[in-house]
Amino acid sequence: MPKLKTKSGAKKRFKLTGTGKIKRKHAFKSHILTKKETKQKRNLTQAGLVSDADTKSVLKQLALK
């Protein structure tokens, strides 16, 4: 069986933590920022974790499982 290729879009968007969880960035932080509150922009800056429901899909895109 050949090697699986990683989806290049997923490669750019997700990183694995040391414990095997998947880090992600929040959406809605790239443009049209003038109408968003400072608190909202500050909270969107922090990284989040991929939910358990989506973990299997993301790992498949990263060719890990």
GIHUHU-V11726 format. One record per residue. N is the residue number from 1. OMEGA is omega in radians with two decimals (NA if undefined). BURIAL is + if it has 24 or more other C-alpha atoms within 12 Angstrom, else -. D_CENTER is the distance of its C-alpha to the mean C-alpha in Angstrom with 2 decimals. Layout:
n & omega & burial & d_center
N & OMEGA & BURIAL & D_CENTER
N & OMEGA & BURIAL & D_CENTER
This chain:
n & omega & burial & d_center
1 & -3.11 & - & 28.49
2 & 3.08 & - & 26.56
3 & 3.10 & - & 23.37
4 & 3.08 & - & 20.15
5 & 3.06 & - & 18.28
6 & 3.03 & - & 14.58
7 & -3.03 & - & 12.97
8 & 3.09 & - & 12.73
9 & 3.12 & - & 10.12
10 & 3.14 & - & 7.66
11 & -3.12 & - & 9.23
12 & -2.97 & - & 8.48
13 & -3.00 & - & 4.75
14 & 3.05 & + & 4.14
15 & 3.09 & - & 7.13
16 & 3.04 & - & 9.60
17 & -3.14 & - & 11.70
18 & -3.12 & - & 15.43
19 & 3.09 & - & 15.83
20 & 3.07 & - & 13.55
21 & -3.07 & - & 10.76
22 & 3.10 & + & 7.07
23 & 3.10 & + & 5.48
24 & 3.05 & + & 2.66
25 & 3.10 & - & 5.09
26 & 3.06 & - & 7.55
27 & 3.05 & - & 9.31
28 & -3.13 & - & 13.06
29 & -3.01 & - & 13.41
30 & -3.13 & - & 14.56
31 & -3.02 & - & 18.06
32 & -3.06 & - & 20.77
33 & -3.06 & - & 20.43
34 & -3.11 & - & 24.18
35 & -3.14 & - & 24.32
36 & 3.14 & - & 21.62
37 & 3.12 & - & 22.89
38 & -3.13 & - & 22.34
39 & -3.14 & - & 21.13
40 & 3.14 & - & 18.39
41 & 3.14 & - & 17.22
42 & -3.14 & - & 17.47
43 & 3.12 & - & 15.41
44 & -3.14 & - & 12.55
45 & -3.06 & - & 12.62
46 & 3.13 & - & 11.65
47 & 3.09 & - & 8.34
48 & 3.10 & - & 7.62
49 & 3.08 & - & 7.26
50 & -3.11 & + & 6.47
51 & -3.13 & - & 10.02
52 & -3.12 & - & 12.75
53 & -3.08 & - & 13.49
54 & -3.04 & - & 10.34
55 & -3.12 & - & 10.20
56 & -3.14 & - & 13.06
57 & -3.11 & - & 11.76
58 & 3.11 & + & 8.63
59 & 3.10 & + & 11.19
60 & 3.12 & - & 13.61
61 & 3.11 & - & 11.71
62 & 3.11 & + & 11.38
63 & 3.11 & - & 15.09
64 & 3.11 & - & 15.21
65 & NA & - & 16.87
